[in-house]
Amino acid sequence: LAKTCSADIADAAKFGGGHPVDVYAEASPQRTQVFVRDRGPGIPEDERSRIFDMFYSVERGDRGRHGTGLGLAICQGMVGAHGGSVQALPGPDGRGTVIRITLPLLTPTPQEPA
């Protein structure tokens, strides 16, 4: 999962138009969310769900067919294998993209002595 997050951060830096990348997290008793935000032109709304398809690259917006189309597909698979999800959201000010990674928090069960 660490490699997945670092790849998302690297992509945000690559496609963010030279602007700073914000990385932050929020936690609740049920889940943890990690957000990676760039300030590039963003991903068009009609393509946000497709960016998680293998070998799909956005032709417009901040990606412009510069990747292999595997990074976010792998990210979604890894996060999904841990019971989580990944979404691409518009930046809060209308610019850029926010990748939100949500992972459930598991409550440990007490172990009985052996």
DOTI-336699 format. One record per atom (N, C-alpha, C): residue in three letters; x, y, z. Coordinates in steps of 0.2 Angstrom, whole numbers, padded with zeros to 4 digits, always signed. Example, Ala and Ser with C-alpha at 12.3 -4.5 7.8 and 13.67 -1.06 7.14 Angstrom:
<nodes>
ALA+0066-0028+0039/ALA+0062-0022+0039/ALA+0066-0016+0039/SER+0064-0011+0035/SER+0068-0005+0036/SER+0064+0000+0039/
</nodes>
This chain:
<nodes>
LEU+0004-0006+0000/LEU+0000+0000+0000/LEU+0004+0006+0000/ALA+0010+0006+0003/ALA+0014+0012+0003/ALA+0017+0014-0004/LYS+0018+0009-0008/LYS+0020+0010-0015/LYS+0015+0013-0019/THR+0009+0011-0017/THR+0003+0013-0021/THR+0002+0021-0019/CYS+0003+0023-0013/CYS+0002+0030-0011/CYS+0008+0034-0014/SER+0014+0031-0014/SER+0019+0035-0017/SER+0019+0036-0024/ALA+0016+0031-0028/ALA+0015+0031-0035/ALA+0010+0037-0036/ASP+0004+0037-0032/ASP-0001+0042-0033/ASP+0002+0049-0032/ILE+0007+0050-0027/ILE+0010+0056-0026/ILE+0014+0058-0032/ALA+0018+0053-0034/ALA+0023+0055-0040/ALA+0019+0057-0046/ASP+0013+0054-0047/ASP+0009+0056-0053/ASP+0006+0063-0052/ALA+0004+0064-0046/ALA+0001+0071-0044/ALA+0007+0076-0046/ALA+0013+0075-0044/ALA+0018+0080-0045/ALA+0020+0080-0053/LYS+0019+0074-0056/LYS+0021+0074-0063/LYS+0016+0078-0067/PHE+0009+0077-0065/PHE+0004+0080-0069/PHE+0001+0087-0066/GLY+0004+0089-0061/GLY+0001+0095-0057/GLY+0003+0101-0060/GLY+0007+0102-0065/GLY+0009+0108-0068/GLY+0014+0112-0064/GLY+0018+0108-0061/GLY+0023+0111-0057/GLY+0021+0115-0050/HIS+0015+0114-0048/HIS+0012+0116-0042/HIS+0013+0111-0037/PRO+0013+0114-0030/PRO+0014+0109-0025/PRO+0008+0104-0025/VAL+0010+0098-0022/VAL+0005+0093-0021/VAL+0003+0092-0013/ASP-0003+0092-0012/ASP-0005+0091-0005/ASP-0007+0084-0004/VAL-0004+0082+0002/VAL-0006+0075+0004/VAL-0008+0075+0012/TYR-0014+0073+0013/TYR-0016+0073+0020/TYR-0021+0067+0021/ALA-0022+0066+0027/ALA-0026+0060+0029/ALA-0031+0062+0035/GLU-0037+0058+0035/GLU-0042+0059+0040/GLU-0044+0052+0042/ALA-0045+0052+0049/ALA-0047+0045+0052/ALA-0053+0046+0056/SER-0057+0041+0056/SER-0062+0040+0060/SER-0062+0033+0063/PRO-0066+0031+0068/PRO-0066+0024+0071/PRO-0067+0019+0066/GLN-0070+0020+0060/GLN-0072+0015+0055/GLN-0067+0015+0049/ARG-0063+0021+0048/ARG-0059+0021+0042/ARG-0054+0026+0042/THR-0049+0025+0037/THR-0044+0031+0036/THR-0045+0032+0029/GLN-0044+0039+0028/GLN-0044+0041+0021/GLN-0038+0045+0020/VAL-0034+0044+0014/VAL-0028+0048+0012/VAL-0030+0051+0005/PHE-0029+0058+0005/PHE-0030+0062+0000/PHE-0024+0064-0004/VAL-0023+0064-0010/VAL-0018+0067-0014/VAL-0021+0072-0019/ARG-0019+0078-0018/ARG-0022+0083-0022/ARG-0016+0087-0026/ASP-0018+0087-0033/ASP-0013+0092-0037/ASP-0017+0098-0039/ARG-0014+0102-0043/ARG-0017+0108-0045/ARG-0016+0109-0052/GLY-0016+0104-0056/GLY-0016+0104-0063/GLY-0023+0106-0066/PRO-0023+0105-0073/PRO-0030+0106-0076/PRO-0035+0101-0074/GLY-0034+0096-0071/GLY-0039+0091-0069/GLY-0041+0086-0074/ILE-0045+0081-0072/ILE-0047+0076-0076/ILE-0054+0077-0078/PRO-0056+0077-0084/PRO-0063+0079-0086/PRO-0068+0074-0082/GLU-0074+0077-0080/GLU-0078+0073-0076/GLU-0080+0066-0079/ASP-0081+0066-0086/ASP-0084+0060-0090/ASP-0078+0055-0090/GLU-0072+0056-0088/GLU-0067+0052-0088/GLU-0064+0049-0082/ARG-0067+0052-0076/ARG-0064+0051-0069/ARG-0065+0043-0068/SER-0071+0040-0069/SER-0072+0033-0067/SER-0067+0029-0072/ARG-0066+0031-0078/ARG-0062+0026-0083/ARG-0055+0026-0081/ILE-0052+0031-0077/ILE-0045+0031-0076/ILE-0043+0025-0072/PHE-0047+0021-0069/PHE-0045+0015-0066/PHE-0045+0009-0070/ASP-0047+0010-0076/ASP-0047+0004-0081/ASP-0040+0003-0083/MET-0038-0003-0084/MET-0031-0005-0086/MET-0030-0002-0093/PHE-0024+0001-0094/PHE-0022+0004-0100/PHE-0025+0010-0103/TYR-0030+0013-0098/TYR-0033+0019-0100/TYR-0029+0025-0098/SER-0029+0029-0103/SER-0025+0036-0101/SER-0030+0041-0104/VAL-0030+0047-0100/VAL-0034+0052-0101/VAL-0031+0056-0107/GLU-0035+0058-0112/GLU-0032+0062-0118/GLU-0033+0069-0117/ARG-0037+0071-0112/ARG-0038+0078-0111/ARG-0036+0080-0103/GLY-0036+0086-0101/GLY-0035+0087-0094/GLY-0028+0087-0093/ASP-0026+0085-0086/ASP-0019+0085-0084/ASP-0015+0079-0086/ARG-0018+0074-0088/ARG-0014+0068-0090/ARG-0012+0067-0097/GLY-0016+0069-0102/GLY-0014+0070-0108/GLY-0010+0064-0111/ARG-0012+0058-0110/ARG-0009+0052-0113/ARG-0001+0051-0111/HIS+0001+0053-0105/HIS+0008+0052-0104/HIS+0010+0046-0100/GLY+0005+0042-0098/GLY+0006+0036-0094/GLY+0004+0030-0097/THR+0006+0024-0094/THR+0004+0018-0096/THR-0003+0016-0095/GLY-0007+0019-0091/GLY-0013+0017-0089/GLY-0014+0011-0084/LEU-0008+0010-0081/LEU-0008+0005-0076/LEU-0008+0007-0069/GLY-0005+0013-0067/GLY-0004+0015-0060/GLY-0011+0015-0056/LEU-0016+0018-0058/LEU-0022+0019-0054/LEU-0026+0012-0054/ALA-0025+0008-0060/ALA-0028+0002-0060/ALA-0025-0003-0054/ILE-0019-0003-0054/ILE-0015-0006-0049/ILE-0017-0004-0042/CYS-0017+0003-0041/CYS-0019+0006-0035/CYS-0026+0003-0032/GLN-0030+0004-0037/GLN-0037+0002-0035/GLN-0037-0006-0033/GLY-0034-0010-0037/GLY-0033-0017-0035/GLY-0030-0018-0028/MET-0025-0015-0027/MET-0022-0016-0020/MET-0026-0014-0015/VAL-0029-0008-0016/VAL-0033-0005-0010/VAL-0039-0009-0010/GLY-0042-0011-0015/GLY-0048-0015-0015/GLY-0047-0022-0012/ALA-0041-0025-0012/ALA-0039-0031-0009/ALA-0039-0030-0001/HIS-0038-0024+0001/HIS-0039-0023+0008/HIS-0045-0020+0010/GLY-0050-0021+0006/GLY-0057-0019+0008/GLY-0058-0012+0007/GLY-0054-0008+0003/GLY-0055-0001+0003/GLY-0057+0001-0004/SER-0057+0008-0006/SER-0059+0010-0012/SER-0055+0016-0014/VAL-0055+0018-0020/VAL-0051+0024-0023/VAL-0056+0028-0028/GLN-0056+0034-0027/GLN-0060+0038-0031/GLN-0056+0044-0033/ALA-0057+0047-0039/ALA-0054+0053-0042/ALA-0060+0058-0042/LEU-0058+0063-0038/LEU-0063+0069-0037/LEU-0060+0075-0040/PRO-0065+0080-0042/PRO-0062+0087-0044/PRO-0059+0090-0038/GLY-0054+0095-0040/GLY-0051+0099-0035/GLY-0056+0103-0032/PRO-0055+0105-0025/PRO-0061+0109-0022/PRO-0062+0116-0025/ASP-0057+0119-0028/ASP-0057+0126-0031/ASP-0059+0125-0039/GLY-0060+0119-0041/GLY-0062+0118-0048/GLY-0056+0117-0053/ARG-0050+0117-0050/ARG-0044+0115-0053/ARG-0040+0109-0050/GLY-0037+0105-0054/GLY-0034+0099-0051/GLY-0038+0093-0050/THR-0035+0088-0047/THR-0038+0082-0046/THR-0037+0080-0039/VAL-0041+0077-0035/VAL-0040+0074-0029/VAL-0041+0066-0029/ILE-0036+0062-0027/ILE-0037+0055-0027/ILE-0038+0054-0020/ARG-0044+0050-0018/ARG-0046+0049-0011/ARG-0045+0041-0011/ILE-0041+0039-0006/ILE-0040+0032-0005/ILE-0043+0031+0002/THR-0048+0026+0002/THR-0052+0025+0009/THR-0050+0017+0011/LEU-0048+0017+0017/LEU-0047+0010+0020/LEU-0051+0009+0026/PRO-0054+0003+0027/PRO-0057+0002+0033/PRO-0052+0000+0039/LEU-0054+0002+0045/LEU-0050+0001+0051/LEU-0053-0005+0054/LEU-0049-0010+0055/LEU-0051-0016+0058/LEU-0050-0016+0066/THR-0055-0019+0069/THR-0054-0019+0076/THR-0051-0026+0078/PRO-0045-0026+0082/PRO-0042-0032+0083/PRO-0046-0036+0088/THR-0047-0042+0087/THR-0050-0047+0092/THR-0045-0050+0097/PRO-0047-0050+0103/PRO-0043-0052+0108/PRO-0041-0060+0107/GLN-0035-0061+0108/GLN-0032-0068+0107/GLN-0033-0072+0113/GLU-0035-0078+0113/GLU-0035-0082+0119/GLU-0028-0085+0120/PRO-0026-0086+0126/PRO-0019-0088+0128/PRO-0019-0095+0125/ALA-0013-0097+0123/ALA-0011-0104+0120/ALA-0010-0109+0125/
</nodes>
